[in-house]
Amino acid sequence: VLLRPILKKKMNAEKIPTNADALVGKTAIVTNPISDNFPGSIKIEGIEWTAICQNNSFEVGDFVEIVEITGNTMLVKEKKDE
């Protein structure tokens, strides 16, 4: 009974993104063209990943933002300049 509050606090701790999950929201550069129907590839932190997009296309050298990671494929969108 005395340990319940401590254990509950530990169990409900905020999840910290690790490994690939930490890449969501970061900017990557396109290394192979990506279009709505065909996957391409992006490079982030020196690692190349397969990437797909929705309703858009990107050419080599474009900067994109990572939206989601499913398996070893990243969903990307246009990078908005800030």
C-alpha positions in Angstrom: 0.0 0.0 0.0 2.8 2.4 0.8 4.6 1.7 -2.5 1.6 2.2 -4.7 2.0 6.0 -5.2 5.6 5.7 -6.0 5.1 2.8 -8.5 2.1 4.6 -10.1 4.2 7.7 -10.7 7.0 5.6 -12.3 4.5 3.7 -14.5 2.8 6.9 -15.8 6.1 8.6 -16.6 6.2 10.5 -19.9 7.6 8.4 -22.7 10.8 9.7 -24.1 11.4 9.0 -27.9 14.4 6.9 -28.6 16.3 5.7 -31.6 14.3 6.2 -34.8 11.3 7.7 -33.0 13.5 10.7 -32.1 13.8 11.6 -35.8 10.1 12.5 -36.1 9.9 16.3 -36.7 13.5 16.6 -37.9 14.6 17.8 -41.4 16.2 15.4 -43.9 17.5 15.9 -47.4 16.2 13.9 -50.4 18.8 11.7 -52.1 16.5 9.9 -54.6 13.3 11.5 -56.0 10.1 10.8 -54.1 6.6 11.0 -55.7 3.1 10.2 -54.7 3.3 6.7 -56.4 6.9 5.8 -56.0 9.1 5.7 -52.8 12.5 7.4 -52.8 15.1 7.9 -50.2 16.3 10.6 -47.7 19.4 11.0 -45.6 19.3 12.1 -42.0 22.2 12.0 -39.5 24.3 10.2 -42.1 21.8 7.3 -42.6 19.8 6.7 -45.7 16.1 5.8 -45.3 13.3 4.8 -47.6 10.7 7.6 -47.8 7.2 8.1 -49.1 5.0 11.2 -49.3 1.3 12.0 -49.8 0.0 14.3 -52.6 3.4 15.7 -53.3 6.8 15.0 -55.0 10.3 15.9 -54.1 13.5 16.1 -56.1 17.1 15.4 -55.1 18.4 18.1 -52.8 15.0 19.2 -51.4 14.6 19.4 -47.7 11.7 17.5 -46.1 10.3 17.1 -42.6 9.7 13.6 -41.2 6.1 13.1 -40.1 5.9 9.4 -39.2 8.0 6.2 -39.2 6.5 2.9 -40.1 8.9 0.0 -40.0 11.9 1.2 -42.0 10.0 3.7 -44.1 9.5 7.4 -43.3 6.5 9.5 -44.3 7.7 13.0 -45.2 6.1 16.3 -46.0 7.3 19.6 -47.4 9.6 21.5 -45.0 8.2 24.9 -44.1 10.8 27.7 -43.9 10.8 29.4 -40.5 
